[in-house]
Structure formats: C-alpha cells, structure tokens
Amino acid sequence: MRVMVIVKATKNSEAGAMPGAQLLTDMGNYNEQLVKAGIMLAGEGLKPSSAGKRVQFSLGKRTVIDGPFAETKEVIAGYWLWQVKSMDEAIEWVRRCPDPMPGEESVIEIRPLFEAADFGAEFTPELREQEERLLAEIKRRP
C-alpha cells in the first residue's frame, strides 16, 4: 500500500525557521534508511504557507487566496510518499523518525492513497489504461 506521511506545520515552521545542521543530518540518515528499505518513493519539506496560495472552488467560481494560512494545524510542512506492506509498518517507520520540530509539539499524519481497485466499476478499462499511460510517462521524465 502507498501512504502519504504528512509533517504538520508549527508556529516555528510557519515563521520560516530553518532546521539546524543536526536535524538535517538526522533526517538525511532517516531518509537513507527509508530508501535502502525500499519504502521511500518521494519526500520534501515545504516552505511556509506565506509563500503559498490556495484556490477555493465554490459553485463554479475559483478564488485565489494568498498565504499565510491562519490554522497552523491544517498546514503541511513536509511530506513523504511511502510504499509499505501495511499501516502498522508505516506507523513503525514514523516512530523511528527524528522529531521534525524540536522544541515544539509536532504531529505526523499517515494517510493511505487511493488505489485503482478502490474506485470499483466506475474506474473503467479506458480510465485504467489512461492512468497507466500517464504513470509511465511520468516515470520516463528525468
């Protein structure tokens, strides 16, 4: 199963506080373990929401909202995409993670990604073929 592992933002991360050398080293080592175990598919830290935008959809209208966004608990500071055998395996890997926000209370959320089978009959053979073609194209990119 694939999961998105979401590092929630904190006041310090939203203020643009950069991680120190020790945390960068610890996270680099952790990421190396994830890659060697065949777990990590992708992962990045995100700039504060002040550098971001939201597009709100409402009854056919699209409105662009400039960051920063008020609710820190709803903001993402970083993420990983992992391929794991189970949610329990993902939890065990998160438990090994260095504290992403030292000196602050922080949260890491784990969310399973939808797989093709989750969509049932609505995901027609034509849509499956399109999905496979697009994924193959993405993988070919440098």
PAPA-23375 format. One line per field, with one value per atom (N, C-alpha, C): x, y, z. Coordinates in pm, 1 decimal. Example, Ala and Ser with C-alpha at 12.3 -4.5 7.8 and 13.67 -1.06 7.14 Angstrom:
x [1319.0;1230.0;1320.0;1285.0;1367.0;1290.0]
y [-569.0;-450.0;-330.0;-225.0;-106.0;3.0]
z [780.0;780.0;780.0;708.0;714.0;787.0]
This chain:
x [83.8;0.0;87.9;36.5;108.6;43.1;127.5;78.3;150.2;78.2;140.8;162.1;283.5;320.1;337.6;252.8;242.0;297.3;395.9;450.0;371.1;300.6;219.4;308.3;265.7;339.6;324.2;416.8;412.1;432.9;423.9;447.5;587.0;685.9;822.6;841.2;784.1;800.0;726.6;612.0;536.9;608.3;690.8;768.6;893.9;916.5;1031.9;1158.4;1146.9;1265.0;1321.9;1448.5;1513.4;1568.7;1570.4;1626.1;1776.6;1826.2;1969.5;2042.5;2175.2;2259.3;2232.2;2208.5;2185.5;2056.7;1948.7;1822.9;1835.3;1903.0;1924.1;2001.0;2102.0;2179.9;2093.2;2018.1;1931.8;1826.2;1764.8;1663.4;1726.5;1844.3;1913.7;1942.5;1986.7;2014.0;1885.8;1778.6;1648.8;1600.3;1609.3;1568.7;1651.5;1778.6;1864.8;1816.7;1776.1;1721.0;1593.2;1506.7;1382.1;1409.9;1505.9;1539.4;1598.2;1691.8;1755.6;1654.8;1550.7;1447.4;1343.8;1355.3;1260.6;1126.5;1122.3;997.4;970.5;1069.6;1050.5;1037.8;927.6;906.5;938.1;911.4;936.4;926.5;976.3;963.6;1033.3;970.4;1025.1;972.5;1049.0;999.3;933.9;839.1;768.2;798.4;801.7;819.3;695.0;704.7;588.3;470.3;350.3;230.4;227.0;308.4;314.8;363.4;433.7;482.0;381.9;270.6;175.5;47.7;-33.2;-165.0;-262.1;-388.1;-496.3;-593.3;-651.9;-757.5;-884.9;-979.8;-1106.9;-1208.6;-1274.3;-1377.4;-1513.1;-1600.0;-1732.5;-1833.6;-1919.4;-2027.5;-1976.3;-1868.1;-1813.8;-1718.0;-1707.0;-1616.2;-1487.2;-1375.9;-1244.8;-1184.5;-1147.6;-1090.6;-952.2;-854.1;-717.5;-701.6;-650.3;-628.8;-479.3;-422.9;-280.3;-253.3;-137.6;-92.8;-41.6;-15.1;-16.5;-158.5;-170.2;-298.9;-304.0;-415.1;-427.7;-412.8;-475.1;-476.7;-351.9;-251.7;-126.3;-151.2;-245.0;-269.9;-320.9;-366.1;-414.1;-309.9;-193.2;-88.9;14.7;66.5;166.6;304.7;400.6;537.9;627.2;582.8;660.4;586.3;639.5;571.6;669.8;626.3;689.9;579.8;614.8;530.6;604.5;537.4;599.4;520.5;591.3;531.5;557.5;452.4;464.9;371.8;393.4;307.7;175.2;177.3;57.4;67.6;-44.1;-44.5;44.8;45.7;131.9;279.3;320.4;459.0;487.4;392.0;409.9;423.5;342.5;349.4;486.7;536.0;667.8;777.0;768.7;868.3;854.8;733.6;716.0;769.6;753.7;806.5;958.8;1024.6;1171.6;1216.4;1122.7;1154.2;1213.1;1316.7;1363.3;1250.0;1245.6;1143.4;1157.3;1055.3;1069.4;1067.5;1017.6;1006.9;1058.4;1188.6;1243.4;1203.5;1168.1;1131.6;985.4;911.1;768.2;692.9;566.3;482.7;456.6;474.5;454.8;374.9;320.2;234.6;276.8;279.1;296.9;172.3;108.0;-14.8;17.6;-46.0;-27.0;-161.4;-163.2;-288.1;-265.5;-347.7;-336.8;-380.7;-314.5;-353.8;-459.0;-548.9;-642.2;-564.1;-605.4;-552.5;-663.8;-629.6;-727.8;-845.9;-820.6;-927.0;-1029.2;-990.0;-1081.6;-1198.3;-1184.1;-1286.7;-1392.9;-1373.3;-1473.2;-1499.6;-1624.7;-1663.6;-1656.0;-1662.0;-1654.9;-1520.1;-1417.7;-1284.2;-1275.8;-1326.1;-1341.6;-1205.9;-1206.4;-1080.5;-1011.9;-1090.1;-1031.8;-961.8;-1024.2;-962.5;-838.0;-842.8;-724.8;-609.2;-638.9;-535.4;-475.9;-560.9;-513.3;-421.4;-463.2;-383.3;-246.9;-244.8;-118.7;-28.4;-87.9;-10.7;50.5;-28.0;22.7;133.6;115.5;219.6;348.8;336.4;455.1;524.9;447.3;505.6;579.2;520.4;584.9;716.9;718.7;841.0;951.5;916.2;1016.8;1084.6;1023.9;1080.7;1208.3;1302.7;1426.2;1402.8]
y [-118.0;0.0;123.8;227.5;354.5;446.6;521.4;617.1;750.2;855.7;986.8;1011.5;1045.1;1075.8;1226.4;1291.6;1437.5;1494.8;1581.2;1652.8;1782.8;1798.2;1917.7;2036.3;2153.6;2276.3;2314.3;2395.4;2452.2;2603.1;2672.9;2817.9;2849.4;2772.7;2798.5;2769.2;2658.4;2627.7;2730.8;2778.1;2880.3;3015.7;3035.5;3159.5;3153.0;3037.3;3023.8;2978.0;2930.8;2881.9;2761.2;2766.7;2658.9;2556.1;2428.4;2325.7;2343.9;2303.8;2310.2;2195.5;2202.4;2101.6;1961.9;1951.1;1818.8;1756.2;1835.5;1781.8;1745.4;1827.6;1795.5;1664.2;1645.5;1521.3;1403.2;1418.8;1310.4;1273.7;1373.1;1345.6;1282.7;1329.4;1267.9;1121.1;1088.6;949.7;866.7;925.8;858.3;831.4;932.8;914.8;806.2;800.4;696.5;557.6;542.5;414.7;379.3;479.3;456.5;411.8;477.4;443.1;302.8;271.4;138.9;27.8;58.6;-39.9;-51.3;33.8;30.4;93.1;175.5;235.7;369.7;455.7;593.7;605.2;666.7;695.5;841.1;930.4;1073.9;1139.3;1261.2;1336.9;1470.6;1571.1;1706.4;1785.5;1886.6;1986.6;2098.5;2166.1;2274.1;2407.8;2511.1;2646.3;2684.6;2786.5;2829.3;2867.0;2860.1;2889.2;3034.1;3122.3;3260.6;3265.6;3161.1;3154.0;3081.9;3036.9;2957.0;3029.3;2959.8;3006.5;2891.2;2924.8;2827.2;2871.6;2776.3;2806.8;2743.8;2829.0;2783.8;2768.8;2653.5;2624.7;2637.7;2719.3;2738.6;2767.2;2668.9;2683.9;2733.1;2672.7;2707.3;2824.6;2894.9;3008.9;2962.8;3018.7;2987.2;3115.4;3110.5;3227.4;3192.8;3275.7;3255.0;3326.7;3251.1;3305.3;3301.2;3416.4;3424.4;3373.9;3305.7;3269.0;3392.6;3388.4;3269.3;3229.5;3103.0;3048.4;3039.1;3078.7;3100.0;2973.9;2866.5;2745.9;2661.3;2677.4;2603.4;2453.4;2404.9;2260.9;2204.5;2290.1;2246.2;2263.4;2312.8;2341.4;2229.2;2197.5;2091.6;2154.1;2100.5;2150.0;2060.0;1938.3;1845.6;1715.0;1628.6;1502.2;1397.7;1273.4;1160.4;1082.0;1014.2;909.7;779.1;685.4;556.4;441.8;335.0;207.0;113.3;73.2;-13.1;-132.7;-232.2;-351.2;-327.0;-237.7;-215.8;-82.6;-40.1;80.8;61.0;-60.2;-87.7;-65.7;-105.8;-83.6;66.2;141.4;286.7;348.8;304.9;357.4;328.8;207.8;173.5;262.7;293.6;382.9;524.3;572.3;707.1;713.3;608.9;606.3;619.5;580.7;592.2;730.9;810.9;941.3;1036.2;1110.1;1216.5;1316.6;1377.8;1478.9;1589.4;1609.1;1705.8;1851.5;1876.0;2013.1;2018.3;2004.2;2002.1;2127.0;2107.0;2218.2;2258.5;2195.5;2223.2;2091.1;2096.2;1979.3;1967.6;1847.4;1829.7;1703.2;1696.3;1584.5;1536.5;1404.6;1343.1;1258.5;1283.0;1212.6;1113.2;997.4;894.1;872.2;886.6;870.1;775.9;670.9;582.3;653.0;620.7;672.5;579.4;634.4;551.3;469.8;347.3;260.9;239.3;195.8;177.8;92.2;-14.1;-104.9;-37.1;70.2;140.2;205.1;231.3;303.4;212.7;82.0;-11.3;2.3;-28.6;-30.7;106.7;213.8;349.2;375.1;301.3;315.7;217.8;260.3;176.4;132.0;30.1;-12.0;102.7;191.2;305.7;400.5;423.2;509.6;444.3;313.2;240.6;253.3;236.3;247.4;388.2;488.2;626.9;647.0;598.0;610.4;544.4;423.6;352.1;426.8;481.8;557.3;682.3;753.3;875.3;843.6;737.9;699.2;660.3;587.9;550.0;673.9;771.8;896.6;971.6;977.1;1044.8;976.6;845.0;770.0;790.6;818.5;839.5;975.6;1067.7;1202.7;1200.0;1288.0;1293.9;1355.8]
z [0.0;0.0;0.0;-63.6;-63.2;39.4;109.8;207.7;189.9;223.9;233.8;382.1;416.7;554.5;559.8;638.2;636.8;766.6;754.5;870.1;881.6;992.6;1012.0;1050.0;1008.8;1038.0;1185.2;1231.1;1366.2;1353.5;1464.9;1461.9;1407.8;1451.1;1405.5;1256.5;1209.0;1066.5;981.4;1028.8;955.5;960.9;1063.6;1072.6;985.8;922.6;833.6;902.8;1028.4;1099.4;1025.5;993.6;920.6;1019.0;978.8;1067.1;1082.5;1197.4;1222.6;1155.3;1160.0;1095.7;1151.0;1283.0;1342.0;1290.7;1282.7;1232.0;1083.7;1005.8;864.9;849.7;933.9;932.2;972.3;1080.7;1129.0;1024.7;963.7;861.3;737.1;700.3;586.8;612.2;733.0;769.1;770.5;823.3;826.1;683.2;597.7;457.9;390.2;423.5;366.6;408.5;534.3;581.0;504.5;484.0;410.5;266.6;201.8;63.5;57.1;146.2;145.6;173.7;253.0;283.9;171.4;69.5;-41.1;-8.1;95.2;143.0;75.3;68.4;24.6;-126.1;-171.5;-312.7;-343.5;-247.0;-263.5;-126.7;-117.0;6.8;-4.1;54.3;50.9;170.0;207.2;300.2;220.4;281.2;213.1;278.3;197.5;250.2;329.6;414.9;494.0;404.7;460.9;382.3;333.8;392.5;343.9;198.9;154.6;16.1;-74.0;-16.8;-92.3;-129.4;-202.2;-246.1;-228.1;-213.4;-217.8;-324.7;-393.4;-489.0;-433.7;-402.7;-346.7;-459.2;-463.0;-562.6;-494.5;-551.5;-492.2;-602.4;-627.3;-725.2;-860.4;-907.1;-1037.7;-1037.0;-925.7;-915.2;-848.0;-894.4;-836.1;-781.7;-655.3;-589.7;-537.6;-569.4;-521.3;-387.2;-289.5;-155.2;-128.2;-93.1;-61.4;79.7;97.2;230.8;300.5;427.6;513.0;551.5;590.4;630.1;782.2;838.6;983.5;1067.4;1028.6;1111.4;1087.6;1171.3;1156.3;1154.7;1235.7;1242.9;1110.6;1020.2;890.1;779.9;814.5;715.8;718.7;601.4;587.8;575.7;651.8;646.3;560.4;536.8;455.7;439.3;352.9;327.2;276.3;286.7;219.3;149.3;43.4;-14.2;7.3;69.3;101.5;40.6;10.8;-26.9;90.2;159.7;277.3;263.5;347.0;345.1;416.8;516.5;597.7;670.4;726.3;808.5;930.9;985.9;1101.2;1067.3;947.4;906.4;895.8;839.2;828.8;967.9;1060.9;1198.3;1258.8;1238.5;1293.5;1235.3;1105.3;1045.7;1101.5;1119.4;1174.5;1317.0;1392.9;1530.7;1533.1;1425.1;1416.0;1368.6;1323.8;1264.6;1368.7;1331.8;1421.5;1443.4;1559.9;1588.0;1484.1;1399.2;1290.5;1335.7;1455.4;1505.5;1649.6;1668.1;1803.7;1882.6;2007.2;2093.7;2082.4;1993.1;1976.5;1972.0;2006.1;1985.7;1836.4;1783.2;1639.7;1613.1;1492.5;1453.1;1315.3;1299.2;1168.5;1144.0;1031.8;994.1;882.7;885.9;783.7;715.1;582.4;507.2;389.7;378.8;263.0;135.3;26.2;-104.3;-163.8;-243.1;-316.9;-418.8;-437.5;-541.4;-643.6;-762.7;-869.9;-824.3;-752.3;-708.1;-617.8;-550.1;-459.0;-532.6;-661.9;-737.0;-798.0;-793.7;-843.4;-992.3;-1031.3;-1171.9;-1237.5;-1157.6;-1213.8;-1281.3;-1239.1;-1297.0;-1414.2;-1528.3;-1646.6;-1701.9;-1787.8;-1850.9;-1925.6;-1986.5;-2057.1;-1959.1;-1844.9;-1744.2;-1684.9;-1665.9;-1615.9;-1715.0;-1843.4;-1946.6;-1946.4;-1935.2;-1930.3;-1809.1;-1693.6;-1571.2;-1588.3;-1641.5;-1663.0;-1760.0;-1867.0;-1965.9;-1903.2;-1822.3;-1758.5;-1657.9;-1579.1;-1483.3;-1554.6;-1666.0;-1743.5;-1798.1;-1844.0;-1895.0;-1784.3;-1666.7;-1552.8;-1519.2;-1518.6;-1484.9;-1587.5;-1711.3;-1817.2;-1805.1;-1734.9;-1724.3;-1639.9;-1677.1;-1597.2;-1460.5]
